[in-house]
Amino acid sequence: MSDWSLPGLLDHLHQRVEGELRAAREAIGHPTDKGDASETIWIEVLNRHLPGRYQARKAHVVDSHGTFSEQMDVVVHDRQYSPLVFDFKGTFVVPAESVYAAFEAKQELTGDQIAYAQKKIGSVRQLHRTSMPVPTVDGTKAPKAPGPILGGVLALSSAWSPPLGDTLVAHLTKDVGGGRLDLGCIADAGFFEIDEGHRTYAMHPSSKPATRFLFALMATLQQMGTVPMIDIDAYAKRIPE
């Protein structure tokens, strides 16, 4: 019989994520450096554990009209069907059609941070997204309507006690429209997700919250399916003469 333990592996995953985030907060003195470290750790975690069809990176998002979002700490985008990813000196821009989710990554979650995340995620959701008919062996399928873009926050700790209480809910429900936060992780306390109908939030105080959040995110991405086929010609029209 094997000596491997699935609970042990999952526990190690959580300890690694939370430990790296906590080390970034305690060992790095400058607030900007702390933020950069937090973003990097979350990006590495998502790229290590999400299926290969997804890519996580810090990026701006652009649409075929030439409108840009604000820079997002973590963008989860398609890496299989969306060929356009622009890279200039380590700064990335991805097309709106390829985006599955956008997150803000913070060391400590506060009301101001939630409002800031809602504003930035709104700048992604307002972008135009194209969709093309899809050729298949059974004939051409109609264009797929662009699905919702997940929005969320990723943090090590919370400014409130309890971390996942009424105060957090009050801040989250200030914007359940374009800046809606669908899910988030507080790595030392638990995670939250919006319920069906986009009106109330389910709070999950738990042990191993980073691991539980990761599994919840993967389950949600599975339900979303594949992004629409991008209209490359719509972007090509922006090539300067």
Wavefront OBJ file of the C-alpha trace (Angstrom):
o trace
v 0.000 0.000 0.000
v 1.250 3.490 -0.853
v 2.479 5.806 1.896
v 1.042 8.840 0.066
v -1.739 10.800 1.794
v -4.159 13.026 -0.147
v -5.089 15.046 2.975
v -1.378 15.459 3.628
v -0.757 16.771 0.112
v -3.630 19.251 0.375
v -2.415 20.417 3.783
v 1.061 20.991 2.345
v -0.443 23.066 -0.488
v -2.182 25.370 1.977
v 0.827 25.703 4.264
v 3.024 26.659 1.315
v 0.631 29.328 0.026
v -0.077 30.898 3.415
v 3.546 30.646 4.488
v 4.803 32.444 1.393
v 2.205 35.210 1.770
v 3.001 35.657 5.459
v 6.745 35.743 4.766
v 6.188 38.461 2.179
v 4.351 40.571 4.769
v 6.823 40.047 7.592
v 10.138 40.118 5.730
v 9.593 42.848 3.146
v 9.574 46.376 4.493
v 8.298 48.590 1.670
v 4.510 48.526 1.068
v 4.907 48.447 -2.725
v 7.383 45.587 -2.505
v 4.974 43.718 -0.236
v 2.201 44.136 -2.770
v 4.395 42.977 -5.624
v 5.422 39.901 -3.640
v 1.797 39.075 -2.879
v 0.827 39.331 -6.535
v 3.752 37.153 -7.604
v 2.934 34.435 -5.090
v -0.728 34.239 -6.115
v 0.219 34.177 -9.808
v 2.685 31.360 -9.188
v 0.107 29.395 -7.182
v -2.552 29.712 -9.888
v -0.167 28.836 -12.707
v 1.115 25.852 -10.757
v -2.302 24.399 -9.962
v -4.879 25.544 -12.532
v -5.344 23.362 -15.638
v -3.011 24.119 -18.535
v -5.695 25.894 -20.552
v -5.422 28.869 -18.154
v -2.646 31.416 -17.658
v -2.390 33.844 -14.747
v -0.391 37.063 -14.993
v -0.426 40.729 -14.016
v -1.856 42.562 -16.998
v -3.927 45.265 -18.610
v -6.891 44.118 -20.705
v -7.693 45.659 -24.111
v -10.626 45.370 -26.488
v -10.805 45.609 -30.280
v -11.939 49.247 -30.018
v -8.604 50.128 -28.427
v -9.991 50.679 -24.911
v -7.818 49.524 -22.005
v -8.712 48.445 -18.498
v -6.762 49.472 -15.452
v -3.863 47.161 -14.645
v -5.059 44.113 -12.712
v -2.874 42.315 -10.180
v -3.940 38.872 -11.419
v -5.699 38.114 -14.698
v -6.670 34.523 -15.467
v -6.954 34.236 -19.230
v -7.177 31.619 -21.946
v -3.870 30.304 -23.253
v -5.265 27.880 -25.810
v -7.676 29.708 -28.106
v -6.666 33.378 -27.766
v -3.422 33.997 -29.650
v -2.943 37.660 -28.786
v -0.830 38.441 -25.726
v 1.207 41.626 -25.935
v 4.409 41.887 -23.911
v 6.570 44.997 -23.649
v 9.472 44.853 -21.192
v 7.553 42.533 -18.910
v 4.283 44.491 -19.038
v 1.467 42.346 -20.439
v -1.731 43.216 -22.277
v -4.308 40.526 -23.034
v -7.462 40.738 -25.200
v -10.798 41.084 -23.426
v -12.176 37.961 -25.101
v -9.588 35.766 -23.396
v -10.312 36.801 -19.796
v -11.946 34.379 -17.373
v -11.238 36.219 -14.120
v -9.537 39.295 -12.671
v -8.337 39.699 -9.085
v -6.751 42.311 -6.879
v -4.100 40.871 -4.536
v -3.543 42.614 -1.199
v -1.755 41.861 2.051
v -4.690 43.038 4.200
v -8.295 43.390 3.092
v -9.972 46.701 4.014
v -13.034 48.618 2.890
v -10.916 50.908 0.724
v -9.234 47.901 -0.893
v -12.607 46.359 -1.723
v -13.853 49.594 -3.305
v -10.605 49.864 -5.271
v -10.941 46.275 -6.498
v -14.560 46.871 -7.538
v -13.543 49.930 -9.552
v -10.719 48.128 -11.338
v -12.754 45.005 -12.102
v -15.491 47.227 -13.483
v -12.939 48.618 -15.942
v -12.409 45.072 -17.279
v -16.073 44.128 -17.516
v -17.022 47.249 -19.464
v -14.734 46.318 -22.382
v -16.175 45.159 -25.694
v -15.756 41.463 -26.518
v -16.076 39.930 -29.971
v -17.245 36.425 -30.850
v -16.962 34.483 -34.093
v -18.796 31.471 -35.590
v -16.925 28.286 -34.724
v -16.084 25.753 -37.494
v -16.452 22.142 -36.339
v -16.609 18.703 -37.981
v -20.387 18.943 -37.668
v -20.581 22.316 -39.396
v -20.251 25.920 -38.316
v -21.656 26.746 -34.901
v -23.189 30.109 -34.061
v -20.990 32.618 -32.194
v -20.890 31.969 -28.462
v -22.083 34.839 -26.323
v -19.263 36.098 -24.071
v -19.755 34.770 -20.569
v -19.351 36.613 -17.264
v -15.891 37.664 -16.124
v -15.193 36.616 -12.554
v -13.960 39.316 -10.219
v -12.353 38.858 -6.839
v -9.812 39.732 -4.169
v -6.910 37.750 -2.718
v -5.499 38.657 0.689
v -3.529 37.202 3.575
v -5.529 38.814 6.367
v -8.482 41.070 7.087
v -8.770 44.380 8.916
v -11.932 43.176 10.678
v -12.899 40.787 13.428
v -14.478 38.504 12.505
v -12.802 38.589 9.074
v -15.805 37.120 7.254
v -18.573 38.911 9.102
v -21.215 41.560 8.474
v -18.656 44.313 7.847
v -17.163 42.437 4.899
v -20.631 41.724 3.500
v -21.585 45.389 3.801
v -18.568 46.463 1.756
v -19.059 43.732 -0.859
v -22.720 44.627 -1.424
v -21.970 48.288 -2.137
v -21.403 47.217 -5.754
v -23.120 44.121 -7.086
v -23.172 45.483 -10.631
v -20.185 46.065 -12.896
v -17.689 45.946 -10.046
v -19.193 42.891 -8.376
v -16.733 40.657 -6.514
v -17.714 37.045 -7.114
v -15.230 35.332 -4.840
v -12.214 35.967 -2.699
v -9.736 34.436 -0.306
v -8.458 35.639 3.059
v -5.662 33.146 3.483
v -5.627 33.106 7.287
v -9.406 33.039 7.753
v -11.531 31.610 4.927
v -13.061 32.475 1.580
v -16.306 33.910 0.227
v -18.374 33.518 -2.924
v -21.491 35.150 -4.295
v -24.604 33.041 -4.465
v -26.816 32.489 -7.483
v -28.792 35.620 -8.212
v -25.834 37.887 -7.310
v -27.561 39.331 -4.269
v -26.039 37.752 -1.163
v -22.692 36.248 -0.209
v -21.817 32.879 1.266
v -19.015 33.106 3.824
v -16.802 30.085 4.463
v -14.668 30.478 7.601
v -12.485 27.401 7.495
v -9.172 25.758 7.990
v -6.981 25.528 4.880
v -8.807 28.459 3.201
v -6.264 28.950 0.400
v -6.694 25.338 -0.688
v -10.483 25.497 -0.418
v -10.546 28.740 -2.413
v -8.374 27.220 -5.128
v -10.748 24.277 -5.492
v -13.786 26.599 -5.528
v -12.167 28.683 -8.273
v -11.392 25.601 -10.372
v -14.976 24.357 -10.000
v -16.327 27.752 -11.096
v -14.004 27.883 -14.102
v -15.161 24.407 -15.127
v -18.757 25.601 -15.150
v -17.862 28.597 -17.325
v -16.588 26.461 -20.201
v -14.415 27.977 -22.932
v -14.142 31.633 -23.922
v -15.612 32.687 -27.311
v -13.513 32.555 -30.456
v -11.844 35.944 -30.845
v -12.417 38.013 -34.006
v -8.813 38.545 -35.059
v -9.848 40.830 -37.940
v -11.430 43.267 -35.498
v -8.011 43.726 -33.890
v -6.203 43.737 -37.240
v -8.181 46.840 -38.238
v -6.251 48.727 -35.562
v -2.892 48.103 -37.260
v -1.629 51.572 -38.277
v -1.164 52.332 -41.955
l 1 2 3 4 5 6 7 8 9 10 11 12 13 14 15 16 17 18 19 20 21 22 23 24 25 26 27 28 29 30 31 32 33 34 35 36 37 38 39 40 41 42 43 44 45 46 47 48 49 50 51 52 53 54 55 56 57 58 59 60 61 62 63 64 65 66 67 68 69 70 71 72 73 74 75 76 77 78 79 80 81 82 83 84 85 86 87 88 89 90 91 92 93 94 95 96 97 98 99 100 101 102 103 104 105 106 107 108 109 110 111 112 113 114 115 116 117 118 119 120 121 122 123 124 125 126 127 128 129 130 131 132 133 134 135 136 137 138 139 140 141 142 143 144 145 146 147 148 149 150 151 152 153 154 155 156 157 158 159 160 161 162 163 164 165 166 167 168 169 170 171 172 173 174 175 176 177 178 179 180 181 182 183 184 185 186 187 188 189 190 191 192 193 194 195 196 197 198 199 200 201 202 203 204 205 206 207 208 209 210 211 212 213 214 215 216 217 218 219 220 221 222 223 224 225 226 227 228 229 230 231 232 233 234 235 236 237 238 239 240 241
